[in-house]
Structure formats: structure tokens, C-alpha cells
């Protein structure tokens, strides 16, 4: 993940100053343990600014509205208590070429600052610190004790100190090329490394994009550059400094991440610069939009991978235990199937008591119907009647076991069926594509918590008012096909969204999503529509790798949820079958 460097921070703050000063702070909301959102209102509108101290994604930018989940963090409560109702009057760097921004709050614009909220955007050392006008730390996102850092501890009640000053040279437009070139090439080495080592305010991403825009290799040695190449690179160096000085930025995505500098194309014949390259297809209207899009996507992708792994591992463990239990019950039922055999053996022994002799370990007697010999094991210490009574007792025990085990097996099998349904929803979510994928996983996690399969002491419920976004497709005849992403959406689709004219689809006795073919009154689905719906239903099931999958469809009024059934579990009747082809679903 690309970190916010000095150039990006300068670009972001330049836009924030132009659009959000002065502004009234109306609300503070903490999204997670790293990110605090400030609700600001100006004469032109209202918005949220995110301050994040995430070790890999620290930033300051305009963000989306937070979810409707109660905020239980202490840090945001302290900020809310001290800052709400005050005016944000300044967004200023604390010193040149430092990645520390001072957000100043006063009673009203034009008055002196009462509070300073410092956003330290410094990678894994990032922090958010609130101080009063006396410069004492009131609260901070992460307290840093003496054991963690003897150089710069950060604790409440202590004076706030700026990070240690950088010692590298300061980039300057007034520096001549020969001095700049001498500094970089004094000790031969990689071009990229020498730039980073000799000047402050640079980052790996900025340096690499700067060097490549001059048609050079970041890994090449400084000794290998000719005068023309040095001139090309120096022009880009000065172009970067001019962009910083004039607040001239052009945000866009790159193959490695993003950039806020629209680098000019390589110079022709070493004289003069051609106009800047046209913006890429992934350009943004503002730095705020780019930062919010990039870091939201990157963090969501990390959360998605972690949450999917956690849920998959938990499901695998639970299913393994349930299947072992089910197999044990099945074995006991198999043993119970021999109960009638034991009764017939006891009856046979009682009818042939005269053939028993003391000390017999077994006896062979002709069957009542077939007259074939039946071997009956005996206890030599008991007589014939006692042996028969023991066999009768075993028969009764096995009969009672069947009565007791059958409902237990049914309950375990119902759990397995339910969890396999959840597992099928997870199997479809292989990679992160959009925020809906993460929301789907969060809903699955919440469902497992509610069903007591996950124990999360500090769990906070997801946004109940969040819009449900089904998978949406269009059939060859133009009908809409909706497919649930998880059990919550399956229930919503089947019992709230469906109407009397629709058709409901599901794979036959195979875990998978519910699908709904939306039909208007008086319309009839063609065979191609039914086939399309069956293909998609099979694709969003556990059998998506099969060539053909049986899919049932019926009217929604014939789909029922049994009393006490878990989410997504239904029964249906008056169904018809069509064979789905999951391999052709998205062809």
C-alpha cells in the first residue's frame, strides 16, 4: 500500500484549506481504532473529513459518511466534548517539509486558537493528538510510553513536542543543477536511493514516478547518466517543486498506486519541454476523491481477506466436528438396525431350551422361516433362559437408542445443512471487488454471531439501515434476475421482495443462493429466460464447478420457512426442474 508522502499531504491540505476554511465542527465519529471523522459545515455545505493514524494508510482527506453504528470509542468522545461547536480556522503545517498538520479550532473565525488537533501522517509512527492552547496533551489516538520511545514519549498531561527535525537537505527551486547533481552523484549508487538519501520530503513512489517520467531506470547507477539525462531529470525535479509552490496537482491512479503530479512527457532533443501528458482514464477531479477511493479500497481489501479467512476457518472447524458427530449417530443407528435380529435370536433360544447344554459359548439353531442354521453367541456362565433375557435386554436397549438418536441426528444434519449454505455463500466471495463484497462478509459474520457460532465479546452490530444490494442480471428477454449474496439477503429476497408474479429458483438439495426472476403482470418467461436464471442460480451455488446442476423453480407463494428454521433455510412445493449450466453463466 502506497503511503501518503509530503507531496500528497501538501496537495490534500491545499484543497482542504480552499474548500473547508472556515467551518463549524458539528460531530466527531470514530470509524475504527485508527480513523476519526470530523463533520464540518461551511456556508456551501456539509461533509466529513477523515483523520487516520493507520500504520499503512495514515491520511487526511474528505471521506464518506460514517455508518449508523453507535460510536463507543473513548478518543472520539473526548474530541467531541472539547471541539464540537467550535470553528476550524486553520489547517497548517507545523514546519516546512514536515508531515504534521495542525488543525486549529477557535470560538469563531478571526479569534485565537483554543485547541490544536495535530495529525501526524508518518507511516507506522502516525498519531492524532489534541492539545489545549497551553500545548499540553489532552488526549491522543495512541499513547507512547517511555518504554516504547525514550526520544519522544506522548502522554496526556505532558507538553506536546514536535517530531525530531530531519537533517537531509531541503529541496529548493533556487538550487542550480550542478549543485543538485553533485549532491546526488557524490557517492555513486542507485539513482532512486541517492535521491531518497540526500533530500527530505521525498518518497519511494514520488522518486520512481519522477525518474520514469524522464525515461530513466530508477535502479540504474548515477555514474551511467549522460548530461542530457541529468538535464531531463533536473527538469522533472523543478517541475515537482513548482507544483508544490503553485498548488498545481493532478491526481490519478498508476500501475503501482497513485500520483498527484502530472509529469510532463520526455523532452525532445534536450531543448524545452513538451506539454504535459494527457490525463489517464483513472484520473480524479480532486485529491480528496483519489485518496478516499484508494485507501478505502486498499483497507477494505485487507479486511476482506482477513474476515474471509477467519470465517472460512471457523466454518471448517465447526463442520468437521458436526460431521464427526453425525457419523457417530449414524453408526449407532446402524447398530440399532440389528435390534430385530436380537429379538428373533432370543425367541429362537427360548423355543429351543432343550438344546442348550451347560458351558456352551454359542448355539446353532434352525431359523423359524428359512430353517437355515442361526449362530447365537452365549455366555457360558448363564443358563439358556438367562442368555435369552440378556439378548431381549439388548434388543430393548437398541430400540431405545434409535428413538433417542434419530432426533439428535436430525438436529445435527439441520445444522450441517445450514452451515453448508453459509459455506456456499463464502465460496462465491473469492476476491474483493467492491464494498458490497465486504458488506456481504460482515452480514455473514453478524449472522454467525447471532446464531451463537461465533463469540465476539466486543462485537458491534453492522448498519441495520444499509441498503441491500442483490446481484442483478438481465435475462435475454429483458427481465430482471435478483440473486441473494448471503442468508440475510436470501430471506429478504424470498419473503419481502418477491411478489405473486415472480419465479423463485434454487439448486435442488444443494447449498446455494436464492434467485428471483422478476415478472410483470401478464408477462411470461421464455425458455431462454428460465435457462438463464437456472444457469446463474447454479453458478451461485456449491456446485458451480459442475457441468450440469438440477435447479428447481416455483412461485414464491409456495416457498415457506419452517418454524424455528435458521436464516436462508426454506421448504417448497409444486416445483419444476430445469438443468442449470454454471460454466456458461457468465460466458
GUMAR-47185 format. One record per residue: residue in one letter; x, y, z of N, C-alpha, C in turn. Coordinates in steps of 0.05 Angstrom, whole numbers, plus 5000, padded with zeros to 4 digits. Example, Ala and Ser with C-alpha at 12.3 -4.5 7.8 and 13.67 -1.06 7.14 Angstrom:
a526448865156524649105156526449345156/s525749555142527349795143525850015157/
***
This chain:
x501749765000500050005000501850255000/x501250434982502850684980502250875003/x504250965018503751155040503451435030/x502151605046501851885040504552025045/x505652145024508252275028507752575031/x509852725032509653015036508153155014/x508753064989507353184966504353144966/x503552894972500752834973499352984996/x500752995019499553135042499253435036/x501253545022501053825014498753874995/x498453694976496253724957493553694971/x493253504989490753465004490053705021/x492053815035491554045053490954295037/x492154315014491654554997488654554989/x487654324981484754314974482954354999/x483754245021482154275046481954565054/x484254705053484154985061482355145042/x482355085017480755234997477755185001/x477054945009474254865010472954865037/x474654835059473454785085474354985106/x475355205099476055415118474555675113/x473355785133472855665160470455475159/x470255305179468055115181467355065210/x464854995215463954935242464054635246/x465254545268465354255274462754175288/x461253995274458553915285458653645299/x460353475290460353195301463053075298/x463652885316466052725314465252425315/x466252265297465551985296468051825291/x468551615307470851445304470051195289/x471151155265470350915249471650665260/x474150685268475550455279477750565297/x479550385307481550485326483650675314/x483550705288485550875275484351135263/x481751125256480651335239478451495253/x478751755254476751945265475652115243/x473052155243471752315222470552565235/x471052795223470053055233467953155214/x465553205224463353315208463553615209/x464053735185464454025183462254145166/x461454385174459454535158460554805151/x460354875126461155145116458655275104/x459055505093456855655080455855505055/x457555325044456855185019455754905023/x456254795047455254525051456454385075/x456054125076456953965099458453715088/x460453625103461953395095463553285118/x464853055113466452915133469352915124/x471152985143474052965138475152745155/x476552555143477752325157480552395165/x481152345191483952355201484652075209/x486651955196487351675202490251655210/x490651495232493451435240494051145235/x492751025215493250755207496250725200/x497550515210500450495204501150465175/x499350365158499850335130498250525113/x496250665125494450825109493751085124/x495751205137495251465151494651675130/x492751845135491852045115490052255128/x489652465113487552665119486252725093/x483652685091482152735066479252735072/x477652835053474752825055473852535051/x472152435069471252155067468252135064/x467351885064464451835062463151865089/x460551885089459051905114459451645130/x459751655156460151405172457651245173/x457850985179455550815182453850885207/x451450795207449650855230450050645252/x452450635262453150455284454050625308/x453150565332453950725355457050735358/x458050975364460851015368461450975397/x463150775404463750715432466650775439/x468050915422470950965427471151205446/x473151185465473551395484474851645471/x476651595452478151815439476252005426/x474351895410472552075396470652215416/x470052085438468352225458469752465470/x472352435475473952665485474052885465/x474552815439474653025419471953165416/x469853005417467153115415466553315438/x467353235461466853405485468353675483/x470753665472472453915472471954085447/x471453965424471554105399468854165386/x466754015392464254055378463154335383/x462254465362461154735363463254945357/x465854875357467855065352468355095322/x469855295314470455345286473255245279/x473455105257476055025246477155265231/x479255385240480255635229482855615214/x484255385217486855355203487455065199/x488655005176489854735171492654795161/x494554795180497254895174499354695181/x501554685165503854515172505254645196/x506354475213507754575237510454695230/x511654585209514254685200514754585171/x516454725156516854645128517854355125/x516754225105517653955098517153745119/x515253795138514453605158511653505151/x511153245157508553135152506853135178/x506653375190505053415213503253665208/x500653625210498753835204497353915229/x497154175233495854295257493054395249/x490954265259488254355255487454525279/x487054785275486554965296483655035299/x482655035324479855075330479555315349/x477755495342477255735358474255775361/x473355965379470556005383469256105357/x470656275343469556375317471856465300/x471556475273473656565255474856835263/x477456855261478757105268479857115296/x478956935314479956935341482256735344/x483656745366485956575371485056285376/x486756095369486055815371486055725401/x483855585408483655475435484655195436/x484455045414485254765413486854715387/x488754525389490354445366490054145364/x489254055340489053765335491253705314/x493353575324495653515307495253235294/x495353235267495252985252498052925242/x499352725254502052655246501852425226/x502252485201502052285179504852185173/x505751985189508551905188508651595188/x507151465171507351175169506651035195/x508350845204507650695228507850865253/x509051105251509151285274506951485275/x504951455258502751645256501151665282/x500051895286498451945311496652185307/x494652205324492852435325492852535354/x493552785358494052885385492553145388/x491053175411489653415417491053555440/x491653815436492853975457491154225461/x491254335485490054595490491954815482/x491155065487492855295479495455295495/x495555155518497955155534499954935525/x499254805503500954605490501254345505/x499454295525499454045540497653845526/x498453595524496953385510494453315527/x492153345515489553285529488752995523/x489052905498488452635491489852575465/x490152315459491452245434490451965425/x490751905400489851645390491451425401/x494151465404495851255414497851385433/x497651305459499651405478502251245474/x504451395475507151275471508651315497/x509251085511510651105537513651115533/x515051155555517951175554519150915545/x517950685552519050425543518850395513/x516750515501516450495472518250685458/x518650925469520351125456521451305477/x524051285482525351465501525951735489/x525851755462526452005448524052195449/x521652075444519252255442516752105453/x516552085480514051975491511752165487/x509352055484506952215480504852115500/x504352285521502452205542500852445551/x498452395560496652605568497852755592/x497453015592498553185613501353285608/x502753165588505453245582505553445559/x507553615558507753805536508053665509/x506853775489507053665462509653755449/x511153565439513653625425513453525396/x514553695378514553615350516453385345/x516053235324517853015318520653125313/x522752955318525553055313525853155285/x527353385283527753515257529353335238/x528653355212530153205192532853345187/x534853195179537453305175538253315146/x536653195128537353205100536953485088/x538053525065537953785051535053845043/x534354095043531654185035531654235005/x529754114991529454174962528854474958/x530054594937529554874932529654924902/x527855094893527855174864530255344857/x531455474877533755644871536355494870/x536355234876538855084875539555024846/x542055084837542855034810543154744804/x543054674778543254394771545954274779/x548154414776550754294782550954224811/x549854394829549954334858548154094864/x545754094852543853874856545053614846/x546253624822547353374811549753274827/x551353464837553653384853552853244879/x550753354891549753234916548852944912/x547452894890546352634885548452434876/x550452524861552352344849555052334863/x555252474886557752484900558752204907/x556952044918557551764924555951594904/x557251464885555751314864553951104877/x551651074865549650884875547250894857/x545150744866542650744851541451024851/x540351094828539251364825536951414845/x535251214847532951234866533951264894/x535851104903536851104930538251364937/x539851464918541351704924539551954927/x537451964911535552184914534252174942/x533351934950531951904975533851974999/x536351904996538251935018539152225022/x538952385001540252655002538252885005/x535652835002533753055005531352965022/x530253145037527853095053525353135036/x523153045045520553085031520052905008/x521852695004521452514982520352244992/x519152104973518251834979518951654956/x518951394961519651204940517851234916/x515251254921513351284898513851534882/x514251754895514752004881517351994865/x519451894877522051874863521951694839/x520651464842520451274820518951394797/x516651524802515051644781516551874768/x518052024784519652244773521752144754/x523251934762525351824745524251704720/x522151554722520951424699519751624679/x518751854689517752054671519952174654/x522452144663524852234648525952014631/x524551794628525351564612527951434623/x528251434649530551314662529651084680/x531650924687531150684704531850764733/x529950734752530550804780532850644792/x533350404780535450234792538250294780/x538350454759540950494746542750664763/x545350634759547350784775547551074766/x548251244784548551524778550851564758/x552751384758555051404740554251364711/x551951244706551251164679549651384664/x549051604678547451824665549252004649/x548252074625549752274609548552554615/x549852764605548853034611545953084603/x545152974581542353014572540452884592/x541052644601539352514620539252664647/x541552764656541552924680539753174677/x539753294653538153534648535153454649/x534553234636531753134636530753094665/x532352964681531552914709531353174725/x533153354720533053614735530553774728/x529753754703527253894695524853784710/x524853524714522653404729522753474758/x525153494769525553584796524453864800/x525054044782524054314784521054324779/x520054154761517154144756515654064781/x516753874796515553784821515454014841/x517654164844517754384863515854604855/x515554654829513654854820510754774826/x510254514824507554414830506954464860/x508954414877508554464906508154754912/x509754924899509555214904506955334894/x506055244871503655354859501055194864/x501354984881499054814887497754714861/x499354614843498454514818498754204818/x496354074822496453784825494353654806/x495053414798493253264781493152974791/x491152904807491152634818490252424799/x491552194799490751964782492051714792/x490851484784491951224792494251154773/x496151004783498350894768498450594772/x499950444755500150154760501150084787/x502750244800503850184827502150294849/x500350484844498750614864497350864854/x498451104861497251344852499351564851/x498751784838500452024837498752274838/x499852494848498452744847499952944829/x501952844816503553014797503052914769/x502353094751502053024722504753084709/x506452884708509152924698509152994668/x510853184660511053244631512353014616/x511853004590513052794573516052854570/x517552644562520452694558520952914538/x523053064543523753294526524853204499/x524353364479525253304452527953444446/x529853284438532553394431533853544454/x532853494478534153614501533553914504/x531754024488531154314490528254354494/x527654484517524854544523523254294530/x520954344541519154124549516654134533/x515653894525513153884510510853904530/x508453964521506153984540505853734557/x504653764580504253524598502653314583/x503153054592501652834581498652864588/x496952774570494152784576493452614600/x491452694615490752544639489852254632/x490452074650489751794645486751744650/x485751504643482951444646482251424676/x484251384693483651354721484051614737/x483851844723484252104737481852164754/x482252354773480152434792479952734791/x477552824800477053114800478453254823/x479253104844480553224866482353024880/x484253124895486052954911484452804932/x482352944943480752814964479352564953/x478252594929476852364917478852134913/x481252194903483151984898483951844924/x484652004945485551884970483351714983/x480951814982478751664994478251404979/x478351414953477951174936480150974940/x482651064939484950884941485150744968/x485050904990485450785016482950625025/x480650715018478250565025478350285011/x479150284985479350034971481549854982/x483949964988486149804999485549695026/x484349855044483749755071481549555070/x479549605053477349415051478349145040/x480249155022481348915011482848755033/x484248895050485648755072483548635092/x481548795099479448705117478048465105/x477448475079476048265066477648005068/x480248015062481847775063482047655091/x482347835111482447745139479847625148/x477647755142475047665151474247405137/x474847385112474147145097475746905108/x478246945113479946735125478846645152/x478146845168477146785195474546625194/x472646705177470146565174470446295162/x472146275142472646015129473745815149/x475745895164477045725184474945635205/x473345825215471445765235469345565225/x468345615201466345435189467545145185/x469945135175471244875171471444725197/x472244855219472544725245469844635255/x467844805253465144725264464044495247/x464244515221463144305204464544035208/x467144045213468643795218467643665243/x467143815264466143705289463243595285/x461543745271458843665267458743405250/x460343395229460343155212461342905228/x463242945246464242725263461942635281/x460442825292458242755310456042615294/x455542705270453442575253454242295246/x456842255240457741975234457441795258/x457941905282457641745306454641655310/x452841845306450041785308449141585287/x450241605263449541415242450441135249/x452841125261453840855269452040735290/x451140905309449340795330446640715318/x445740855298443240775285443640515270/x445940485258446540245243446540005262/x447640045286447539835307444639785315/x443039995317440239965325438639805304/x439639815280438239665258438339365264/x440139275281440338985288438538915311/x436839095321435139035344433238805338/x432038805315430138585308431538315306/x434038325297435638075296436037955323/x436638125343436938035370434337915382/x432138045375429537935385428937655374/x429537625348429037365336430837155347/x433337235354435237045366434236955394/x433237155409432237085436429736905434/x427936975415425636795411426436515404/x428436495386429336235377430536075400/x432036215417433236075440431135985460/x429136155465427036075484425435835473/x425135815447423635595435425235335434/x427735345440429435105438431235075463/x430035125486431535105511432734825515/x431334615504432334345508434934285495/x435734455476438234405461440634535476/x440034695496442334825510443634635529/x446234665531447834505550449634685566/x450134625591451834805607454634835595/x455635085598458335145588458435215558/x456235225544456235295516456835585512/x458735645493459335915486457736015462/x456535835447454735905425453035665419/x450835725405449035515397447935565369/x447635365353446635385326443835265324/x441835425318439035335317437835405290/x436035245280434735295254432735535256/x432835705235431035945234428135845232/x426336005243423535935243422435915214/x423236095196422136105170423835965149/x426336025149428135905128429335645137/x429335585163430535345174433535335170/x434735555162437635565160438735605187/x441135485192442335505219443035795226/x442335865251443036135261444836105285/x447236225284449136205306448536425326/x448136345351447436525373449636515394/x451136745398453136745419451936725447/x453136575465452136535492454236605513/x453336665537455136695560455236435575/x457536295576457636025588457036025617/x457036255631456436265659453536295665/x451836335643448936355647447536125634/x445136065644443535855631442135965607/x440535795594439235875569437236105573/x435636085594433736305599435136565605/x437236555621438636805627439936925602/x441036755585442136845559439936975542/x437636855541435436965525434537235537/x434437255563433637505576435737725570/x438337655569440437855563440137955534/x439437765516439037845488436638025485/x434437955500432038125499432638405510/x434338415530435038675542436638845522/x438438705508440038845487438238955465/x436138795458434238875438432739125447/x431939135472430439375482432339625483/x434839575490436739795492437239915464/x437439745444437939855417435439995406/x433039905414430540035405430440315418/x431140335444431140595457433240785445/x435540665437437640835425436640955399/x435240805383434240905358432341145362/x430541115382428641335388430141585397/x432341545413433741775423435641895403/x436841725386438941825367437741955343/x435441865333434341975308433842275309/x432642385331432342675332434942825335/x436942695349439542825351440942845324/x440742625309441942625282440542835264/x437942855266436443045250437343335257/x437743385283438543655291441343725281/x443143525283445943565273445943605243/x444343445229444243465200443043735191/x441143845207440044105201442144325204/x443844295225446044485229448044465206/x448644225198450544185176449444315150/x446844265144445644385120445744685121/x445244805145445245095147448145205143/x450045075156452845175154453945135126/x453044925113453944885085452745095067/x450345205074449145425059450945675063/x451845715088453645945093456245905078/x457245665079459745605065459545655035/x457245595024456845644995456945944989/x455846105007455946395002458746495004/x460346375022463146455024464846375000/x464146134989465746034967465546214942/x463246344939462846524916464546774920/x464946864945466547104950469447034952/x470746994929473546914929475347154931/x474747374917476447614918474747864922/x476048074932474748324937474448484910/x472048574905471548734881470449014887/x468649024907467449274915466549264944/x465549484954464749494982462449304988/x460849234968458649044973459748764982/x462048694971463248434979463948435009/x465148665019465848685047463248685064/x461248835055458748845070457448565072/x457648415050456548135050457947965071/x460647985072462047835093461347925121/x461048195124460248295151457548185159/x455648165140453048065146453147765153/x454847615139455247325146456447305174/x458347475180459547465207457447525228/x455847735224453847805243451747575246/x451147445225449247225226450346995243/x452946935239454146715255454346795284/x454747045290454747135318451947105330/x449947185315447147165325446346875329/x447446695313446746415315448546265335/x450246425349451946315371454246135360/x454946165335457246015325459846165328/x459646435331462046595336461546745363/x463646765378463546915404465447155402/x464247385400465747635397464947825419/x466447845441465648005465465148295458/x466948415442466748705436465348755409/x463548575402462148595376460348835375/x460448975352458549195347456949125322/x454349145324452549075302453149255278/x452749135253453149295229450749475225/x450949645205448849845199446249705190/x444249715207441749585200440249715177/x440849975173439450115152440950115126/x443149975125444749955100443049825078/x443149945054441549845032442649565024/x440749385018441449115009441849124979/x444149044970444749034942445048744932/x442948644920443048374909444748374884/x445648134876446748104849444548154829/x445048324809442948384790443848324761/x442148174747442648104719440148144703/x440548134677438248174658438147924640/x435747804638435447564621435247644592/x435447454573435347524545432847674537/x430547634551428047784544427848044559/x429848114575429848374589428748364617/x428148124628427148104655429548134675/x428948234699431048264719431248014736/x433647924740434247694757435847794782/x434747744806436047814831437047564844/x439447584855440647354869441747444896/x441047304917442047374944444947314947/x446347484963449147454968449747284993/x447847275012448147125037445347055047/x445246925071442646835081440747065088/x441947285098440247525104438847625078/x440447645057439347735032437447525020/x438047275024436247065013433447085026/x433347125052430747165065429347415056/x430947635053429747885043428647845015/x430047704999429247664971426747494969/x426647284985424447084982421947174996/x422147305019419747355035418947655037/x420647835025419848115026419848244998/x421748164982421948284955420148154935/x419847884936418247734917415347804917/x414147804893411247834891409947594877/x407347594873405947364863406647294834/x407747484819408247434791411147324786/x412847344806415647264803415946954803/x418346864796419146584798421546564816/x421546364834423646324853425346084845/x427946114846429845904837431745824860/x432445564860434445464879435445194869/x438045144875439144884867437844664883/x437344434871435944214884437744064904/x437144094929438543964951441544024951/x442244254941445044354940445144624952/x446944684972447044954984447645164962/x446245384964446645604945444845834950/x445046034933443546284937440646244926/x438846404938436146434927436246624903/x434746564882434546744859431646804853/x431147044843428447134838428347254810/x426647144793426247244766423747434767/x424247694764422147894767420447904741/x417847844744415947854722413748054727/x412948194707410648374709408048234703/x405848344713403248214708402748184678/x401947944670401347894642403747804625/x406147794637408547714622409147424628/x410447284610411147004613414146974606/x415546834623418346784618418746584596/x420546644577421146454556423046244566/x423446034550425245824557428145924561/x428846124545431546234547431846384574/x429746514583429846654609430146454632/x428546234631428746034651431445904652/x432545854628435245734627437345924638/x437146174631438946374641438846394671/x436446394682436146404712437246154725/x436845924712437845674723440945664722/x442045774701444945784698446145954720/x444946184725446046374745445646254773/x443346124778442846004804444845784809/x445445624789447445414793450245534797/x450845754784453445884787453845984816/x451746094828451946194856451145974876/x452245734872451645514890454245364895/x454045164912456345004918457244834894/x455544794875456144624851456944794827/x458145024832458745204809460945084791/x462444884800464544774783463444534766/x460844464770459744234755458844314727/x458444114710457544174683454544224682/x453044064697450144094698449244064727/x447244234735446344234762443244254762/x441844074776438944094777438044344793/x436344504781435344744793432244734794/x431144784817428144784819427245074818/x424745104807423545374808420545344813/x419445534827416645534833415745824839/x413245854845412246124852412946184881/x413546434888414346504915412346424936/x409746414929407746344949407946044958/x409445884943409745604951412445554965/x413745774974416245754989415645835018/x416445665036415845715065418345685081/x418245825104420345795124419245635148/x420245405153419245245176419645395202/x417945335221418145465247420745395260/x422245605269424845565282427145525263/x426645545236428745495217430845715218/x433245655212435445855212435246025187/x436646255186436546435163437246285137/x435746345116436246235090435145955085/x434145825106433145545103430145555098/x429245425076426445425068425645145058/x423045105055421944875041420044975020/x419644814999417944904977416344674966/x414444734949412744524936411944624909/x410744444894409844494866412144604849/x414444484854416844574839417144434812/x418444564794419244444769422344454767/x423444284750426344254749427344344721/x429544484721430944554697433944524703/x435444424684438344364688439944624683/x441244714704442944954701445744874692/x447045064678449745024667451545254678/x452645214702454245424715456545514699/x457745344682460145414667459445624645/x456845644638456045824617454646074628/x454646094655453146314668454146584660/x456746624661457946894656459546884630/x458946694613460446674587459646894568/
***
